[in-house]
């Protein structure tokens, strides 16, 4: 299979002796690279197999050991070109994983329609407005739920009841958040986030009610690209690995619109949310009396920020 460095990853010098792959975040650092090593790293932007990479290195005067060391240093960055990702995802989708590989994209992210970027992965995609209720669960394998500021319970509650995986994508005042990727009964849900936030800020229910009817101005071009990339990676991983995907976990990915840095946040179940009692849960939560604030949070709206 062909591999390459993603085109959006810059190659810069941290110092006169350190080569960095990555912009605001150092994703790989190579110390004291030779001119040949630098040229070899640059050549990885062009797709090739591991055998072809070794041939490139040999032409530049690098030994097999030097090529292996350089490839090891950037191994986490090497990925298949989009065309091969689409073929791989399509093959996985056709093989079947118990759920039809139909992805419903509901709503937009600050007016940005991300459906076409998901369709490029080779799966069947349907578009719908934010209030559309899909025929569940037979026809839809995954719902990508897009919203501005908050995701109302009326949108995710039916998905939880029907045991449909769903990915929240939220445009916020300071950027955007991708996640949670919810597996009902197995990972913390959007309502868990709602209740955790209400614990931290008693005013959240009133704030969420107002934000639920507020539209956000369009995101910057770079922030849009980062959102699309994170969503595409999440959906591609789900198509390939199903519920074993690394993205189907208790994490959210928050993009800072000013710095374009991406922050990963680990989320947790909330004791007053009953999502762990759903079928498929490894551990059913004990029933607890519903507090008055829980009802207020459900009626108000939901946030995906942890």
ChimeraX commands (.cxc) that place a marker at each C-alpha (Angstrom):
marker #1 position 0.00,0.00,0.00 radius 0.5
marker #1 position 1.21,3.49,-0.85 radius 0.5
marker #1 position 1.96,5.88,2.01 radius 0.5
marker #1 position 2.84,9.57,2.19 radius 0.5
marker #1 position 3.12,12.53,4.50 radius 0.5
marker #1 position -0.17,14.45,4.68 radius 0.5
marker #1 position 0.07,17.55,2.46 radius 0.5
marker #1 position -1.04,19.85,5.29 radius 0.5
marker #1 position 1.87,18.99,7.58 radius 0.5
marker #1 position 4.61,21.66,7.29 radius 0.5
marker #1 position 8.31,20.82,7.57 radius 0.5
marker #1 position 10.19,23.54,9.46 radius 0.5
marker #1 position 13.43,24.05,11.38 radius 0.5
marker #1 position 13.06,24.28,15.16 radius 0.5
marker #1 position 16.72,25.23,15.42 radius 0.5
marker #1 position 19.78,25.00,13.15 radius 0.5
marker #1 position 20.04,21.30,14.06 radius 0.5
marker #1 position 16.42,20.16,14.54 radius 0.5
marker #1 position 13.91,19.49,11.75 radius 0.5
marker #1 position 10.26,19.57,12.82 radius 0.5
marker #1 position 7.22,18.09,11.12 radius 0.5
marker #1 position 4.19,20.08,12.19 radius 0.5
marker #1 position 3.35,23.74,12.64 radius 0.5
marker #1 position 2.01,24.90,16.02 radius 0.5
marker #1 position 2.42,21.35,17.31 radius 0.5
marker #1 position 5.61,19.33,16.83 radius 0.5
marker #1 position 4.41,15.99,15.50 radius 0.5
marker #1 position 7.91,14.66,14.86 radius 0.5
marker #1 position 11.41,16.07,15.44 radius 0.5
marker #1 position 14.54,14.84,13.69 radius 0.5
marker #1 position 17.82,15.87,15.29 radius 0.5
marker #1 position 20.91,16.75,13.25 radius 0.5
marker #1 position 19.59,15.49,9.90 radius 0.5
marker #1 position 21.99,15.36,6.96 radius 0.5
marker #1 position 21.15,17.08,3.69 radius 0.5
marker #1 position 20.24,13.65,2.29 radius 0.5
marker #1 position 17.97,12.95,5.26 radius 0.5
marker #1 position 16.23,16.30,4.82 radius 0.5
marker #1 position 15.65,15.60,1.13 radius 0.5
marker #1 position 14.37,12.13,1.95 radius 0.5
marker #1 position 11.82,13.52,4.42 radius 0.5
marker #1 position 10.68,16.03,1.80 radius 0.5
marker #1 position 10.30,13.19,-0.71 radius 0.5
marker #1 position 7.78,11.47,1.57 radius 0.5
marker #1 position 5.17,13.98,0.40 radius 0.5
marker #1 position 5.00,11.87,-2.78 radius 0.5
marker #1 position 3.20,8.52,-2.30 radius 0.5
marker #1 position 5.19,5.31,-2.36 radius 0.5
marker #1 position 5.55,1.87,-0.85 radius 0.5
marker #1 position 8.11,1.07,1.84 radius 0.5
marker #1 position 10.25,-0.60,-0.81 radius 0.5
marker #1 position 10.12,2.54,-2.95 radius 0.5
marker #1 position 11.04,4.66,0.06 radius 0.5
marker #1 position 14.16,2.54,0.57 radius 0.5
marker #1 position 15.02,2.97,-3.11 radius 0.5
marker #1 position 14.67,6.75,-2.75 radius 0.5
marker #1 position 16.93,6.70,0.27 radius 0.5
marker #1 position 19.56,4.66,-1.55 radius 0.5
marker #1 position 19.58,7.14,-4.43 radius 0.5
marker #1 position 20.22,9.90,-1.90 radius 0.5
marker #1 position 23.11,7.97,-0.38 radius 0.5
marker #1 position 21.34,6.76,2.76 radius 0.5
marker #1 position 21.86,3.29,4.18 radius 0.5
marker #1 position 18.96,0.93,4.87 radius 0.5
marker #1 position 19.40,1.52,8.60 radius 0.5
marker #1 position 19.24,5.30,8.13 radius 0.5
marker #1 position 16.08,5.00,6.03 radius 0.5
marker #1 position 14.44,2.76,8.64 radius 0.5
marker #1 position 15.31,5.21,11.41 radius 0.5
marker #1 position 13.84,8.14,9.47 radius 0.5
marker #1 position 10.68,6.20,8.63 radius 0.5
marker #1 position 10.30,5.20,12.28 radius 0.5
marker #1 position 10.55,8.84,13.34 radius 0.5
marker #1 position 7.62,9.84,11.09 radius 0.5
marker #1 position 5.65,6.58,11.18 radius 0.5
marker #1 position 2.70,8.11,13.03 radius 0.5
marker #1 position 2.27,10.67,10.26 radius 0.5
marker #1 position 2.43,8.41,7.21 radius 0.5
marker #1 position -0.99,7.73,5.76 radius 0.5
marker #1 position -2.58,6.41,2.58 radius 0.5
marker #1 position -3.56,8.94,-0.13 radius 0.5
marker #1 position -7.31,9.81,-0.17 radius 0.5
marker #1 position -8.00,7.61,-3.21 radius 0.5
marker #1 position -6.74,4.52,-1.37 radius 0.5
marker #1 position -8.60,5.49,1.79 radius 0.5
marker #1 position -11.84,5.63,-0.21 radius 0.5
marker #1 position -11.21,2.20,-1.72 radius 0.5
marker #1 position -10.35,0.71,1.67 radius 0.5
marker #1 position -13.44,2.22,3.32 radius 0.5
marker #1 position -15.67,1.06,0.47 radius 0.5
marker #1 position -14.33,-2.50,0.77 radius 0.5
marker #1 position -14.94,-2.50,4.51 radius 0.5
marker #1 position -18.42,-1.11,4.04 radius 0.5
marker #1 position -19.33,-3.81,1.52 radius 0.5
marker #1 position -18.02,-6.58,3.77 radius 0.5
marker #1 position -20.59,-5.61,6.38 radius 0.5
marker #1 position -20.24,-5.11,10.12 radius 0.5
marker #1 position -23.83,-5.76,11.17 radius 0.5
marker #1 position -24.85,-2.17,10.42 radius 0.5
marker #1 position -25.45,-0.58,7.01 radius 0.5
marker #1 position -22.65,1.84,6.06 radius 0.5
marker #1 position -25.07,4.70,5.45 radius 0.5
marker #1 position -24.01,7.95,7.10 radius 0.5
marker #1 position -26.62,10.62,7.77 radius 0.5
marker #1 position -25.24,14.16,8.04 radius 0.5
marker #1 position -27.78,16.30,9.88 radius 0.5
marker #1 position -27.43,20.08,9.99 radius 0.5
marker #1 position -24.36,22.21,9.26 radius 0.5
marker #1 position -21.33,23.51,11.16 radius 0.5
marker #1 position -21.74,27.30,11.21 radius 0.5
marker #1 position -23.31,26.99,7.75 radius 0.5
marker #1 position -20.64,24.62,6.42 radius 0.5
marker #1 position -21.99,21.41,4.86 radius 0.5
marker #1 position -19.48,18.63,5.53 radius 0.5
marker #1 position -21.46,15.87,3.80 radius 0.5
marker #1 position -19.43,15.91,0.58 radius 0.5
marker #1 position -16.19,15.40,2.51 radius 0.5
marker #1 position -17.65,12.31,4.17 radius 0.5
marker #1 position -18.97,11.03,0.83 radius 0.5
marker #1 position -15.38,11.16,-0.49 radius 0.5
marker #1 position -14.61,8.26,1.86 radius 0.5
marker #1 position -16.65,5.96,-0.36 radius 0.5
marker #1 position -19.70,5.47,1.85 radius 0.5
marker #1 position -23.33,6.30,1.15 radius 0.5
marker #1 position -24.23,9.70,2.59 radius 0.5
marker #1 position -27.59,11.36,3.13 radius 0.5
marker #1 position -28.07,15.03,3.95 radius 0.5
marker #1 position -30.84,16.33,6.16 radius 0.5
marker #1 position -31.92,19.42,8.03 radius 0.5
marker #1 position -31.29,19.64,11.76 radius 0.5
marker #1 position -34.84,18.66,12.75 radius 0.5
marker #1 position -35.10,15.66,10.43 radius 0.5
marker #1 position -35.81,12.41,12.28 radius 0.5
marker #1 position -34.27,9.49,10.37 radius 0.5
marker #1 position -35.89,6.08,9.94 radius 0.5
marker #1 position -34.11,4.25,12.72 radius 0.5
marker #1 position -32.33,2.00,13.12 radius 0.5
marker #1 position -32.57,-0.13,9.97 radius 0.5
marker #1 position -31.43,2.35,7.33 radius 0.5
marker #1 position -28.81,4.47,9.09 radius 0.5
marker #1 position -25.47,3.21,10.40 radius 0.5
marker #1 position -24.08,6.48,11.76 radius 0.5
marker #1 position -25.42,9.99,12.29 radius 0.5
marker #1 position -23.06,12.97,12.13 radius 0.5
marker #1 position -25.00,15.61,14.08 radius 0.5
marker #1 position -23.88,19.17,13.33 radius 0.5
marker #1 position -25.01,22.24,15.26 radius 0.5
marker #1 position -24.04,25.70,16.47 radius 0.5
marker #1 position -23.20,26.04,20.19 radius 0.5
marker #1 position -25.40,23.23,21.57 radius 0.5
marker #1 position -27.00,19.98,20.44 radius 0.5
marker #1 position -30.64,19.86,21.63 radius 0.5
marker #1 position -31.84,16.68,23.37 radius 0.5
marker #1 position -34.63,16.27,20.79 radius 0.5
marker #1 position -31.94,15.35,18.27 radius 0.5
marker #1 position -29.79,12.88,20.20 radius 0.5
marker #1 position -32.36,11.25,22.50 radius 0.5
marker #1 position -34.01,9.19,19.70 radius 0.5
marker #1 position -30.56,8.04,18.57 radius 0.5
marker #1 position -29.77,6.81,22.07 radius 0.5
marker #1 position -33.08,4.96,22.28 radius 0.5
marker #1 position -32.51,3.31,18.87 radius 0.5
marker #1 position -28.89,2.37,19.69 radius 0.5
marker #1 position -27.47,4.31,16.74 radius 0.5
marker #1 position -23.85,5.56,16.91 radius 0.5
marker #1 position -23.61,9.31,16.47 radius 0.5
marker #1 position -20.86,11.91,16.23 radius 0.5
marker #1 position -21.49,15.44,17.49 radius 0.5
marker #1 position -19.84,18.32,15.60 radius 0.5
marker #1 position -20.37,21.70,17.23 radius 0.5
marker #1 position -19.35,25.21,16.15 radius 0.5
marker #1 position -18.59,27.32,19.21 radius 0.5
marker #1 position -17.70,30.92,19.96 radius 0.5
marker #1 position -13.98,30.16,20.19 radius 0.5
marker #1 position -13.70,27.44,17.53 radius 0.5
marker #1 position -15.32,24.03,17.17 radius 0.5
marker #1 position -15.52,20.65,18.88 radius 0.5
marker #1 position -15.63,17.26,17.18 radius 0.5
marker #1 position -17.07,14.64,19.49 radius 0.5
marker #1 position -18.28,12.91,21.41 radius 0.5
marker #1 position -18.51,9.85,19.18 radius 0.5
marker #1 position -21.27,8.14,21.13 radius 0.5
marker #1 position -21.82,4.39,21.22 radius 0.5
marker #1 position -25.09,4.19,23.20 radius 0.5
marker #1 position -24.60,2.38,26.48 radius 0.5
marker #1 position -20.84,2.08,26.04 radius 0.5
marker #1 position -19.42,5.61,25.95 radius 0.5
marker #1 position -20.52,8.81,27.74 radius 0.5
marker #1 position -23.36,10.50,25.89 radius 0.5
marker #1 position -24.11,14.14,25.12 radius 0.5
marker #1 position -26.44,14.36,28.13 radius 0.5
marker #1 position -23.56,13.26,30.37 radius 0.5
marker #1 position -21.69,16.33,29.13 radius 0.5
marker #1 position -24.76,18.46,29.78 radius 0.5
marker #1 position -25.02,17.32,33.39 radius 0.5
marker #1 position -21.28,17.63,34.02 radius 0.5
marker #1 position -21.38,21.18,32.75 radius 0.5
marker #1 position -24.40,21.98,34.90 radius 0.5
marker #1 position -22.46,20.75,37.93 radius 0.5
marker #1 position -19.69,23.21,37.07 radius 0.5
marker #1 position -21.99,26.12,36.21 radius 0.5
marker #1 position -25.50,26.37,37.65 radius 0.5
marker #1 position -26.39,28.92,34.97 radius 0.5
marker #1 position -25.70,26.50,32.13 radius 0.5
marker #1 position -29.36,25.46,31.65 radius 0.5
marker #1 position -30.42,29.07,31.04 radius 0.5
marker #1 position -27.41,29.71,28.81 radius 0.5
marker #1 position -28.00,26.56,26.75 radius 0.5
marker #1 position -31.63,27.51,26.17 radius 0.5
marker #1 position -30.52,30.77,24.57 radius 0.5
marker #1 position -27.69,29.22,22.56 radius 0.5
marker #1 position -30.02,26.58,21.12 radius 0.5
marker #1 position -31.67,29.27,18.97 radius 0.5
marker #1 position -28.48,31.18,18.14 radius 0.5
marker #1 position -26.62,30.81,14.83 radius 0.5
marker #1 position -22.86,31.24,14.62 radius 0.5
marker #1 position -20.95,33.28,12.07 radius 0.5
marker #1 position -18.96,31.13,9.60 radius 0.5
marker #1 position -15.75,29.58,10.87 radius 0.5
marker #1 position -12.39,30.60,9.43 radius 0.5
marker #1 position -11.14,28.64,6.42 radius 0.5
marker #1 position -8.43,26.87,8.41 radius 0.5
marker #1 position -10.80,25.94,11.23 radius 0.5
marker #1 position -13.23,24.52,8.67 radius 0.5
marker #1 position -10.47,22.39,7.19 radius 0.5
marker #1 position -9.50,21.07,10.62 radius 0.5
marker #1 position -13.12,20.21,11.41 radius 0.5
marker #1 position -13.51,18.40,8.09 radius 0.5
marker #1 position -10.27,16.50,8.65 radius 0.5
marker #1 position -11.21,15.34,12.17 radius 0.5
marker #1 position -14.70,14.31,11.07 radius 0.5
marker #1 position -13.38,12.45,8.01 radius 0.5
marker #1 position -10.81,10.63,10.15 radius 0.5
marker #1 position -13.48,9.64,12.68 radius 0.5
marker #1 position -15.92,8.35,10.07 radius 0.5
marker #1 position -13.19,6.59,8.07 radius 0.5
marker #1 position -11.99,4.82,11.21 radius 0.5
marker #1 position -15.55,3.78,12.08 radius 0.5
marker #1 position -16.10,2.42,8.56 radius 0.5
marker #1 position -12.90,0.41,8.80 radius 0.5
marker #1 position -12.90,-0.79,12.42 radius 0.5
marker #1 position -16.52,-0.38,13.52 radius 0.5
marker #1 position -17.01,0.04,17.26 radius 0.5
marker #1 position -13.36,-0.95,17.81 radius 0.5
marker #1 position -12.30,2.34,16.24 radius 0.5
marker #1 position -9.99,4.46,18.38 radius 0.5
marker #1 position -12.32,7.40,17.74 radius 0.5
marker #1 position -15.23,5.57,19.41 radius 0.5
marker #1 position -13.94,6.51,22.83 radius 0.5
marker #1 position -14.58,8.94,25.66 radius 0.5
marker #1 position -12.84,11.88,23.98 radius 0.5
marker #1 position -13.63,15.15,22.29 radius 0.5
marker #1 position -11.36,17.20,20.03 radius 0.5
marker #1 position -11.56,20.96,20.44 radius 0.5
marker #1 position -10.12,23.35,17.85 radius 0.5
marker #1 position -9.01,26.81,18.98 radius 0.5
marker #1 position -10.00,29.26,16.23 radius 0.5
marker #1 position -7.21,31.71,17.15 radius 0.5
marker #1 position -4.25,29.34,17.38 radius 0.5
marker #1 position -5.73,26.38,15.43 radius 0.5
marker #1 position -4.39,24.10,18.15 radius 0.5
marker #1 position -6.36,20.92,18.80 radius 0.5
marker #1 position -7.00,19.87,22.40 radius 0.5
marker #1 position -8.09,16.36,23.33 radius 0.5
marker #1 position -10.38,16.04,26.35 radius 0.5
marker #1 position -11.30,12.81,28.14 radius 0.5
marker #1 position -14.96,12.68,29.14 radius 0.5
marker #1 position -16.78,10.74,31.84 radius 0.5
marker #1 position -20.19,9.28,32.55 radius 0.5
marker #1 position -22.48,11.27,34.83 radius 0.5
marker #1 position -24.04,9.41,37.73 radius 0.5
marker #1 position -27.49,10.92,37.13 radius 0.5
marker #1 position -27.60,10.01,33.43 radius 0.5
marker #1 position -29.14,6.64,32.67 radius 0.5
marker #1 position -27.21,5.96,29.46 radius 0.5
marker #1 position -25.19,3.13,31.03 radius 0.5
marker #1 position -28.44,1.25,31.63 radius 0.5
marker #1 position -29.05,0.97,27.88 radius 0.5
marker #1 position -28.79,-2.46,26.20 radius 0.5
marker #1 position -25.20,-3.17,25.21 radius 0.5
marker #1 position -23.73,-1.42,28.22 radius 0.5
marker #1 position -21.00,-3.35,29.99 radius 0.5
marker #1 position -22.04,-1.87,33.30 radius 0.5
marker #1 position -25.59,-0.79,33.97 radius 0.5
marker #1 position -25.80,2.19,36.22 radius 0.5
marker #1 position -27.85,1.88,39.37 radius 0.5
marker #1 position -31.11,3.77,39.22 radius 0.5
marker #1 position -30.88,7.10,40.97 radius 0.5
marker #1 position -33.59,9.63,41.78 radius 0.5
marker #1 position -33.67,12.28,39.10 radius 0.5
marker #1 position -32.74,15.62,40.57 radius 0.5
marker #1 position -34.64,18.72,39.61 radius 0.5
marker #1 position -31.59,20.11,37.84 radius 0.5
marker #1 position -31.46,17.01,35.60 radius 0.5
marker #1 position -34.88,17.83,34.22 radius 0.5
marker #1 position -33.87,21.41,33.64 radius 0.5
marker #1 position -30.77,20.32,31.74 radius 0.5
marker #1 position -32.75,17.95,29.53 radius 0.5
marker #1 position -35.26,20.64,28.62 radius 0.5
marker #1 position -32.68,23.31,27.99 radius 0.5
marker #1 position -30.19,21.94,25.49 radius 0.5
marker #1 position -26.95,20.07,25.36 radius 0.5
marker #1 position -23.33,20.94,25.00 radius 0.5
marker #1 position -20.55,18.72,23.64 radius 0.5
marker #1 position -17.73,20.49,25.40 radius 0.5
marker #1 position -16.33,18.52,28.28 radius 0.5
marker link #1:1,2 radius 0.2
marker link #1:2,3 radius 0.2
marker link #1:3,4 radius 0.2
marker link #1:4,5 radius 0.2
marker link #1:5,6 radius 0.2
marker link #1:6,7 radius 0.2
marker link #1:7,8 radius 0.2
marker link #1:8,9 radius 0.2
marker link #1:9,10 radius 0.2
marker link #1:10,11 radius 0.2
marker link #1:11,12 radius 0.2
marker link #1:12,13 radius 0.2
marker link #1:13,14 radius 0.2
marker link #1:14,15 radius 0.2
marker link #1:15,16 radius 0.2
marker link #1:16,17 radius 0.2
marker link #1:17,18 radius 0.2
marker link #1:18,19 radius 0.2
marker link #1:19,20 radius 0.2
marker link #1:20,21 radius 0.2
marker link #1:21,22 radius 0.2
marker link #1:22,23 radius 0.2
marker link #1:23,24 radius 0.2
marker link #1:24,25 radius 0.2
marker link #1:25,26 radius 0.2
marker link #1:26,27 radius 0.2
marker link #1:27,28 radius 0.2
marker link #1:28,29 radius 0.2
marker link #1:29,30 radius 0.2
marker link #1:30,31 radius 0.2
marker link #1:31,32 radius 0.2
marker link #1:32,33 radius 0.2
marker link #1:33,34 radius 0.2
marker link #1:34,35 radius 0.2
marker link #1:35,36 radius 0.2
marker link #1:36,37 radius 0.2
marker link #1:37,38 radius 0.2
marker link #1:38,39 radius 0.2
marker link #1:39,40 radius 0.2
marker link #1:40,41 radius 0.2
marker link #1:41,42 radius 0.2
marker link #1:42,43 radius 0.2
marker link #1:43,44 radius 0.2
marker link #1:44,45 radius 0.2
marker link #1:45,46 radius 0.2
marker link #1:46,47 radius 0.2
marker link #1:47,48 radius 0.2
marker link #1:48,49 radius 0.2
marker link #1:49,50 radius 0.2
marker link #1:50,51 radius 0.2
marker link #1:51,52 radius 0.2
marker link #1:52,53 radius 0.2
marker link #1:53,54 radius 0.2
marker link #1:54,55 radius 0.2
marker link #1:55,56 radius 0.2
marker link #1:56,57 radius 0.2
marker link #1:57,58 radius 0.2
marker link #1:58,59 radius 0.2
marker link #1:59,60 radius 0.2
marker link #1:60,61 radius 0.2
marker link #1:61,62 radius 0.2
marker link #1:62,63 radius 0.2
marker link #1:63,64 radius 0.2
marker link #1:64,65 radius 0.2
marker link #1:65,66 radius 0.2
marker link #1:66,67 radius 0.2
marker link #1:67,68 radius 0.2
marker link #1:68,69 radius 0.2
marker link #1:69,70 radius 0.2
marker link #1:70,71 radius 0.2
marker link #1:71,72 radius 0.2
marker link #1:72,73 radius 0.2
marker link #1:73,74 radius 0.2
marker link #1:74,75 radius 0.2
marker link #1:75,76 radius 0.2
marker link #1:76,77 radius 0.2
marker link #1:77,78 radius 0.2
marker link #1:78,79 radius 0.2
marker link #1:79,80 radius 0.2
marker link #1:80,81 radius 0.2
marker link #1:81,82 radius 0.2
marker link #1:82,83 radius 0.2
marker link #1:83,84 radius 0.2
marker link #1:84,85 radius 0.2
marker link #1:85,86 radius 0.2
marker link #1:86,87 radius 0.2
marker link #1:87,88 radius 0.2
marker link #1:88,89 radius 0.2
marker link #1:89,90 radius 0.2
marker link #1:90,91 radius 0.2
marker link #1:91,92 radius 0.2
marker link #1:92,93 radius 0.2
marker link #1:93,94 radius 0.2
marker link #1:94,95 radius 0.2
marker link #1:95,96 radius 0.2
marker link #1:96,97 radius 0.2
marker link #1:97,98 radius 0.2
marker link #1:98,99 radius 0.2
marker link #1:99,100 radius 0.2
marker link #1:100,101 radius 0.2
marker link #1:101,102 radius 0.2
marker link #1:102,103 radius 0.2
marker link #1:103,104 radius 0.2
marker link #1:104,105 radius 0.2
marker link #1:105,106 radius 0.2
marker link #1:106,107 radius 0.2
marker link #1:107,108 radius 0.2
marker link #1:108,109 radius 0.2
marker link #1:109,110 radius 0.2
marker link #1:110,111 radius 0.2
marker link #1:111,112 radius 0.2
marker link #1:112,113 radius 0.2
marker link #1:113,114 radius 0.2
marker link #1:114,115 radius 0.2
marker link #1:115,116 radius 0.2
marker link #1:116,117 radius 0.2
marker link #1:117,118 radius 0.2
marker link #1:118,119 radius 0.2
marker link #1:119,120 radius 0.2
marker link #1:120,121 radius 0.2
marker link #1:121,122 radius 0.2
marker link #1:122,123 radius 0.2
marker link #1:123,124 radius 0.2
marker link #1:124,125 radius 0.2
marker link #1:125,126 radius 0.2
marker link #1:126,127 radius 0.2
marker link #1:127,128 radius 0.2
marker link #1:128,129 radius 0.2
marker link #1:129,130 radius 0.2
marker link #1:130,131 radius 0.2
marker link #1:131,132 radius 0.2
marker link #1:132,133 radius 0.2
marker link #1:133,134 radius 0.2
marker link #1:134,135 radius 0.2
marker link #1:135,136 radius 0.2
marker link #1:136,137 radius 0.2
marker link #1:137,138 radius 0.2
marker link #1:138,139 radius 0.2
marker link #1:139,140 radius 0.2
marker link #1:140,141 radius 0.2
marker link #1:141,142 radius 0.2
marker link #1:142,143 radius 0.2
marker link #1:143,144 radius 0.2
marker link #1:144,145 radius 0.2
marker link #1:145,146 radius 0.2
marker link #1:146,147 radius 0.2
marker link #1:147,148 radius 0.2
marker link #1:148,149 radius 0.2
marker link #1:149,150 radius 0.2
marker link #1:150,151 radius 0.2
marker link #1:151,152 radius 0.2
marker link #1:152,153 radius 0.2
marker link #1:153,154 radius 0.2
marker link #1:154,155 radius 0.2
marker link #1:155,156 radius 0.2
marker link #1:156,157 radius 0.2
marker link #1:157,158 radius 0.2
marker link #1:158,159 radius 0.2
marker link #1:159,160 radius 0.2
marker link #1:160,161 radius 0.2
marker link #1:161,162 radius 0.2
marker link #1:162,163 radius 0.2
marker link #1:163,164 radius 0.2
marker link #1:164,165 radius 0.2
marker link #1:165,166 radius 0.2
marker link #1:166,167 radius 0.2
marker link #1:167,168 radius 0.2
marker link #1:168,169 radius 0.2
marker link #1:169,170 radius 0.2
marker link #1:170,171 radius 0.2
marker link #1:171,172 radius 0.2
marker link #1:172,173 radius 0.2
marker link #1:173,174 radius 0.2
marker link #1:174,175 radius 0.2
marker link #1:175,176 radius 0.2
marker link #1:176,177 radius 0.2
marker link #1:177,178 radius 0.2
marker link #1:178,179 radius 0.2
marker link #1:179,180 radius 0.2
marker link #1:180,181 radius 0.2
marker link #1:181,182 radius 0.2
marker link #1:182,183 radius 0.2
marker link #1:183,184 radius 0.2
marker link #1:184,185 radius 0.2
marker link #1:185,186 radius 0.2
marker link #1:186,187 radius 0.2
marker link #1:187,188 radius 0.2
marker link #1:188,189 radius 0.2
marker link #1:189,190 radius 0.2
marker link #1:190,191 radius 0.2
marker link #1:191,192 radius 0.2
marker link #1:192,193 radius 0.2
marker link #1:193,194 radius 0.2
marker link #1:194,195 radius 0.2
marker link #1:195,196 radius 0.2
marker link #1:196,197 radius 0.2
marker link #1:197,198 radius 0.2
marker link #1:198,199 radius 0.2
marker link #1:199,200 radius 0.2
marker link #1:200,201 radius 0.2
marker link #1:201,202 radius 0.2
marker link #1:202,203 radius 0.2
marker link #1:203,204 radius 0.2
marker link #1:204,205 radius 0.2
marker link #1:205,206 radius 0.2
marker link #1:206,207 radius 0.2
marker link #1:207,208 radius 0.2
marker link #1:208,209 radius 0.2
marker link #1:209,210 radius 0.2
marker link #1:210,211 radius 0.2
marker link #1:211,212 radius 0.2
marker link #1:212,213 radius 0.2
marker link #1:213,214 radius 0.2
marker link #1:214,215 radius 0.2
marker link #1:215,216 radius 0.2
marker link #1:216,217 radius 0.2
marker link #1:217,218 radius 0.2
marker link #1:218,219 radius 0.2
marker link #1:219,220 radius 0.2
marker link #1:220,221 radius 0.2
marker link #1:221,222 radius 0.2
marker link #1:222,223 radius 0.2
marker link #1:223,224 radius 0.2
marker link #1:224,225 radius 0.2
marker link #1:225,226 radius 0.2
marker link #1:226,227 radius 0.2
marker link #1:227,228 radius 0.2
marker link #1:228,229 radius 0.2
marker link #1:229,230 radius 0.2
marker link #1:230,231 radius 0.2
marker link #1:231,232 radius 0.2
marker link #1:232,233 radius 0.2
marker link #1:233,234 radius 0.2
marker link #1:234,235 radius 0.2
marker link #1:235,236 radius 0.2
marker link #1:236,237 radius 0.2
marker link #1:237,238 radius 0.2
marker link #1:238,239 radius 0.2
marker link #1:239,240 radius 0.2
marker link #1:240,241 radius 0.2
marker link #1:241,242 radius 0.2
marker link #1:242,243 radius 0.2
marker link #1:243,244 radius 0.2
marker link #1:244,245 radius 0.2
marker link #1:245,246 radius 0.2
marker link #1:246,247 radius 0.2
marker link #1:247,248 radius 0.2
marker link #1:248,249 radius 0.2
marker link #1:249,250 radius 0.2
marker link #1:250,251 radius 0.2
marker link #1:251,252 radius 0.2
marker link #1:252,253 radius 0.2
marker link #1:253,254 radius 0.2
marker link #1:254,255 radius 0.2
marker link #1:255,256 radius 0.2
marker link #1:256,257 radius 0.2
marker link #1:257,258 radius 0.2
marker link #1:258,259 radius 0.2
marker link #1:259,260 radius 0.2
marker link #1:260,261 radius 0.2
marker link #1:261,262 radius 0.2
marker link #1:262,263 radius 0.2
marker link #1:263,264 radius 0.2
marker link #1:264,265 radius 0.2
marker link #1:265,266 radius 0.2
marker link #1:266,267 radius 0.2
marker link #1:267,268 radius 0.2
marker link #1:268,269 radius 0.2
marker link #1:269,270 radius 0.2
marker link #1:270,271 radius 0.2
marker link #1:271,272 radius 0.2
marker link #1:272,273 radius 0.2
marker link #1:273,274 radius 0.2
marker link #1:274,275 radius 0.2
marker link #1:275,276 radius 0.2
marker link #1:276,277 radius 0.2
marker link #1:277,278 radius 0.2
marker link #1:278,279 radius 0.2
marker link #1:279,280 radius 0.2
marker link #1:280,281 radius 0.2
marker link #1:281,282 radius 0.2
marker link #1:282,283 radius 0.2
marker link #1:283,284 radius 0.2
marker link #1:284,285 radius 0.2
marker link #1:285,286 radius 0.2
marker link #1:286,287 radius 0.2
marker link #1:287,288 radius 0.2
marker link #1:288,289 radius 0.2
marker link #1:289,290 radius 0.2
marker link #1:290,291 radius 0.2
marker link #1:291,292 radius 0.2
marker link #1:292,293 radius 0.2
marker link #1:293,294 radius 0.2
marker link #1:294,295 radius 0.2
marker link #1:295,296 radius 0.2
marker link #1:296,297 radius 0.2
marker link #1:297,298 radius 0.2
marker link #1:298,299 radius 0.2
marker link #1:299,300 radius 0.2
marker link #1:300,301 radius 0.2
marker link #1:301,302 radius 0.2
marker link #1:302,303 radius 0.2
marker link #1:303,304 radius 0.2
marker link #1:304,305 radius 0.2
marker link #1:305,306 radius 0.2
view
